[in-house]
Amino acid sequence: MSIQVHKIINTFIYNAFQERYLIFNHITKTGIIFWILGFIITEIIITLQGFGVNNYSFFVALLSFSVLMLVGIGMLLFNRLRTAKNSH
């Protein structure tokens, strides 16, 4: 489970740098979508494991999607700075 999550993150980050201009235009939507996905996945993990929640996989899922959100926010801020410099 956690290996697949990390592969997905690595793929996303790689693609984000490859197609950064395309992603910058949709970064807010992307951040929201990933936040919702992370929430749903963590809920599914909790539900599947019942009350004996495996803290490690819960933590990995939560951390993974938090990282994706931070990457999105960072890209948005970087894009704003870049556009501000170009406009002057």
C-alpha positions as CSV (number, residue, x, y, z in Angstrom):
1,M,0.0,0.0,0.0
2,S,2.6,2.6,1.1
3,I,5.0,1.7,-1.8
4,Q,2.2,2.4,-4.3
5,V,1.4,5.7,-2.6
6,H,5.0,6.8,-2.8
7,K,5.2,5.8,-6.5
8,I,2.1,7.9,-7.2
9,I,3.6,10.8,-5.3
10,N,6.9,10.5,-7.2
11,T,5.1,10.3,-10.5
12,F,3.0,13.4,-9.7
13,I,6.0,15.4,-8.6
14,Y,8.0,14.4,-11.7
15,N,5.1,15.3,-14.0
16,A,4.5,18.5,-12.1
17,F,8.1,19.7,-12.9
18,Q,7.8,18.4,-16.5
19,E,4.5,20.2,-17.1
20,R,4.7,23.0,-14.5
21,Y,3.2,25.7,-16.7
22,L,0.2,23.6,-17.5
23,I,-0.2,22.7,-13.8
24,F,0.2,26.2,-12.6
25,N,-3.0,27.2,-14.4
26,H,-5.0,24.5,-12.6
27,I,-3.0,24.3,-9.3
28,T,-5.8,25.4,-7.0
29,K,-8.3,22.8,-8.4
30,T,-5.5,20.2,-8.3
31,G,-4.8,21.0,-4.6
32,I,-8.5,20.7,-3.7
33,I,-8.9,17.5,-5.6
34,F,-5.8,15.9,-4.0
35,W,-7.0,17.1,-0.5
36,I,-10.4,15.4,-1.2
37,L,-8.7,12.3,-2.5
38,G,-6.5,12.2,0.6
39,F,-9.5,12.6,2.9
40,I,-11.4,9.8,1.1
41,I,-8.4,7.4,1.2
42,T,-7.7,8.0,4.9
43,E,-11.4,7.4,5.6
44,I,-11.3,4.1,3.6
45,I,-8.2,3.0,5.4
46,I,-9.9,3.7,8.8
47,T,-13.1,2.0,7.7
48,L,-11.3,-1.1,6.4
49,Q,-9.2,-1.5,9.5
50,G,-12.1,-0.9,11.9
51,F,-11.1,0.2,15.4
52,G,-7.7,-1.5,15.2
53,V,-6.3,1.3,13.0
54,N,-2.8,0.6,11.8
55,N,-1.3,4.0,12.6
56,Y,1.5,3.6,10.1
57,S,-0.6,3.3,7.0
58,F,-3.0,6.0,8.2
59,F,0.0,8.3,8.9
60,V,1.6,7.5,5.5
61,A,-1.7,8.3,3.6
62,L,-2.3,11.5,5.5
63,L,1.3,12.6,5.1
64,S,1.4,11.8,1.4
65,F,-1.6,13.9,0.5
66,S,-0.5,16.7,2.9
67,V,2.8,16.8,0.9
68,L,0.9,17.0,-2.3
69,M,-1.1,19.9,-1.0
70,L,2.1,21.7,0.1
71,V,3.6,21.1,-3.3
72,G,0.5,22.6,-4.9
73,I,0.6,25.6,-2.6
74,G,4.3,26.1,-3.1
75,M,3.8,26.0,-6.9
76,L,1.0,28.5,-6.7
77,L,3.1,30.9,-4.6
78,F,6.1,30.5,-6.9
79,N,3.9,31.2,-9.9
80,R,2.6,34.4,-8.3
81,L,6.1,35.6,-7.6
82,R,7.2,34.8,-11.1
83,T,4.3,36.7,-12.6
84,A,4.9,39.7,-10.3
85,K,8.5,39.9,-11.4
86,N,7.6,39.7,-15.0
87,S,4.9,42.5,-14.8
88,H,7.4,45.1,-13.4
